[in-house]
Amino acid sequence: MDAGPCTPEGTDLKKYLPDALETGCTKCTEKQRDTGNKVIAWLIENRPMEWIMLKVKYDPENKLTERYRELAAKAGITL
């Protein structure tokens, strides 16, 4: 993260992620929400250090983690 050039997908993610997190992904499609859940679950399971880096960058006070904990649990994700 922030270590080199981004893929087009990474650039889009960096552009839209802050708004999606703050608004509860209200502008996201169902497919985008499903994909986001899969990516989060994969990161937590397979790349925990990258997950921690994302949390530090986008949720340094743990407010978003607490806000989305129940929703994540419904998707089978333990935050």
NUSEBA-431115 format. One record per atom (N, C-alpha, C, CB): x, y, z; residue in three letters. Coordinates in steps of 0.2 Angstrom, whole numbers, padded with zeros to 4 digits, always signed. Glycine has a CB too. Example, Ala and Ser with C-alpha at 12.3 -4.5 7.8 and 13.67 -1.06 7.14 Angstrom:
REM NUSEBA-431115
+0066-0028+0039ala+0062-0022+0039ala+0066-0016+0039ala+0057-0022+0045ala+0064-0011+0035ser+0068-0005+0036ser+0064+0000+0039ser+0070-0003+0029ser
REM end
This chain:
REM NUSEBA-431115
+0004-0006+0000met+0000+0000+0000met+0004+0006+0000met-0005+0000+0006met+0003+0011-0005asp+0007+0017-0005asp+0014+0015-0006asp+0006+0021+0001asp+0016+0010-0009ala+0023+0008-0010ala+0025+0008-0017ala+0024+0001-0007ala+0021+0009-0022gly+0022+0010-0029gly+0016+0011-0033gly+0025+0003-0031gly+0017+0011-0040pro+0011+0013-0044pro+0005+0008-0043pro+0013+0013-0051pro-0001+0010-0043cys-0007+0006-0042cys-0009+0004-0049cys-0012+0010-0039cys-0013-0002-0049thr-0016-0005-0054thr-0022+0000-0055thr-0019-0012-0053thr-0026+0000-0061pro-0032+0004-0062pro-0037+0002-0056pro-0035+0003-0069pro-0038-0004-0054glu-0042-0006-0049glu-0040-0003-0043glu-0043-0013-0049glu-0034-0003-0041gly-0031+0000-0035gly-0033+0008-0035gly-0024-0001-0034gly-0032+0011-0040thr-0033+0018-0041thr-0040+0020-0039thr-0031+0021-0048thr-0045+0016-0042asp-0052+0017-0041asp-0053+0016-0034asp-0056+0012-0046asp-0051+0010-0031leu-0052+0009-0024leu-0050+0015-0019leu-0048+0003-0022leu-0044+0017-0021lys-0041+0023-0017lys-0046+0029-0017lys-0034+0025-0018lys-0049+0030-0023lys-0053+0036-0025lys-0060+0035-0021lys-0054+0036-0032lys-0063+0029-0021tyr-0070+0028-0019tyr-0070+0025-0012tyr-0073+0024-0024tyr-0065+0022-0009leu-0065+0019-0003leu-0067+0024+0003leu-0059+0016-0001leu-0064+0030+0004pro-0066+0034+0009pro-0074+0036+0010pro-0062+0040+0009pro-0076+0037+0004asp-0084+0039+0004asp-0088+0033+0005asp-0085+0042-0003asp-0086+0027+0002ala-0090+0021+0004ala-0090+0019+0011ala-0087+0015+0000ala-0084+0020+0014leu-0084+0019+0021leu-0088+0023+0026leu-0076+0019+0024leu-0088+0030+0024glu-0091+0035+0028glu-0099+0034+0027glu-0089+0042+0026glu-0101+0032+0021thr-0108+0032+0019thr-0111+0025+0020thr-0109+0035+0012thr-0108+0021+0022gly-0110+0014+0022gly-0111+0011+0015gly-0117+0014+0026gly-0107+0013+0010cys-0108+0010+0004cys-0115+0011+0000cys-0106+0003+0004cys-0118+0017+0002thr-0124+0018-0001thr-0125+0019-0008thr-0127+0024+0003thr-0119+0021-0011lys-0118+0022-0018lys-0116+0015-0022lys-0114+0028-0020lys-0114+0010-0018cys-0112+0004-0021cys-0117+0000-0024cys-0108+0000-0016cys-0116-0004-0029thr-0120-0009-0031thr-0120-0015-0027thr-0119-0011-0039thr-0125-0020-0027glu-0124-0026-0024glu-0118-0030-0025glu-0131-0030-0025glu-0116-0030-0031lys-0110-0034-0034lys-0104-0030-0030lys-0109-0034-0041lys-0104-0024-0030gln-0098-0021-0027gln-0098-0022-0019gln-0098-0013-0028gln-0103-0022-0016arg-0104-0024-0009arg-0101-0032-0008arg-0111-0024-0006arg-0104-0036-0012asp-0102-0043-0012asp-0094-0044-0013asp-0105-0047-0017asp-0092-0040-0018thr-0084-0041-0019thr-0080-0038-0013thr-0083-0037-0026thr-0083-0032-0011gly-0079-0029-0005gly-0079-0034+0001gly-0083-0023-0003gly-0084-0038+0002asn-0085-0042+0008asn-0080-0048+0006asn-0092-0045+0008asn-0079-0050+0000lys-0074-0056-0002lys-0067-0053-0001lys-0076-0058-0009lys-0066-0047-0003val-0059-0045-0002val-0057-0044+0005val-0059-0038-0006val-0062-0041+0009ile-0060-0040+0016ile-0059-0047+0020ile-0066-0037+0020ile-0063-0052+0018ala-0062-0058+0021ala-0056-0061+0019ala-0068-0063+0019ala-0054-0061+0013trp-0048-0064+0010trp-0042-0060+0013trp-0047-0063+0003trp-0042-0054+0014leu-0036-0050+0017leu-0035-0052+0024leu-0038-0042+0017leu-0041-0052+0028ile-0040-0054+0035ile-0037-0061+0036ile-0047-0054+0038ile-0039-0066+0031glu-0037-0073+0032glu-0030-0074+0029glu-0042-0077+0028glu-0029-0071+0023asn-0022-0072+0020asn-0017-0067+0020asn-0024-0073+0013asn-0019-0061+0021arg-0014-0055+0022arg-0016-0051+0028arg-0014-0051+0015arg-0015-0053+0034pro-0017-0049+0040pro-0013-0043+0040pro-0016-0054+0046pro-0007-0043+0038met-0003-0037+0039met-0006-0031+0035met+0005-0038+0038met-0007-0033+0028glu-0010-0028+0024glu-0017-0026+0027glu-0011-0031+0017glu-0021-0030+0030trp-0027-0028+0033trp-0026-0023+0038trp-0031-0034+0036trp-0021-0024+0042ile-0019-0020+0048ile-0017-0013+0045ile-0014-0023+0052ile-0013-0013+0040met-0011-0007+0036met-0017-0003+0034met-0006-0008+0031met-0022-0006+0031leu-0028-0003+0029leu-0032+0000+0034leu-0032-0008+0025leu-0032-0004+0040lys-0036-0001+0046lys-0033+0005+0048lys-0037-0006+0051lys-0026+0005+0049val-0022+0011+0052val-0023+0017+0047val-0015+0009+0052val-0023+0016+0041lys-0024+0021+0036lys-0031+0024+0036lys-0022+0019+0029lys-0036+0020+0035tyr-0043+0022+0035tyr-0047+0022+0041tyr-0046+0018+0029tyr-0045+0019+0046asp-0049+0019+0052asp-0044+0019+0059asp-0053+0012+0052asp-0040+0024+0059pro-0035+0024+0065pro-0038+0024+0072pro-0031+0030+0064pro-0044+0027+0072glu-0048+0027+0079glu-0053+0021+0080glu-0052+0034+0079glu-0053+0016+0075asn-0057+0010+0076asn-0064+0012+0076asn-0055+0007+0082asn-0066+0018+0074lys-0073+0019+0073lys-0077+0016+0068lys-0074+0027+0072lys-0074+0015+0062leu-0078+0011+0057leu-0078+0004+0058leu-0074+0013+0050leu-0073+0001+0061thr-0073-0006+0063thr-0079-0007+0068thr-0066-0008+0066thr-0080-0003+0073glu-0085-0004+0077glu-0092-0003+0074glu-0085+0001+0083glu-0092+0002+0069arg-0098+0003+0066arg-0101-0003+0061arg-0098+0009+0061arg-0096-0006+0058tyr-0097-0011+0053tyr-0096-0018+0056tyr-0093-0011+0047tyr-0095-0019+0063arg-0094-0026+0065arg-0100-0030+0065arg-0092-0025+0073arg-0106-0028+0066glu-0112-0032+0066glu-0113-0034+0059glu-0118-0029+0069glu-0113-0029+0054leu-0114-0030+0047leu-0109-0035+0044leu-0113-0024+0043leu-0103-0035+0046ala-0098-0039+0044ala-0099-0046+0046ala-0091-0037+0046ala-0101-0047+0053ala-0103-0054+0055ala-0108-0057+0052ala-0105-0053+0063ala-0113-0053+0049lys-0119-0056+0045lys-0116-0059+0039lys-0124-0051+0044lys-0110-0056+0036ala-0107-0058+0030ala-0102-0064+0031ala-0104-0053+0026ala-0102-0066+0038gly-0097-0071+0040gly-0090-0069+0041gly-0097-0076+0034gly-0089-0062+0042ile-0082-0059+0043ile-0082-0057+0050ile-0081-0053+0038ile-0076-0059+0053thr-0075-0057+0060thr-0070-0051+0060thr-0072-0063+0064thr-0072-0045+0062leu-0067-0040+0062leu-0063-0039+0068leu-0071-0033+0061leu
REM end
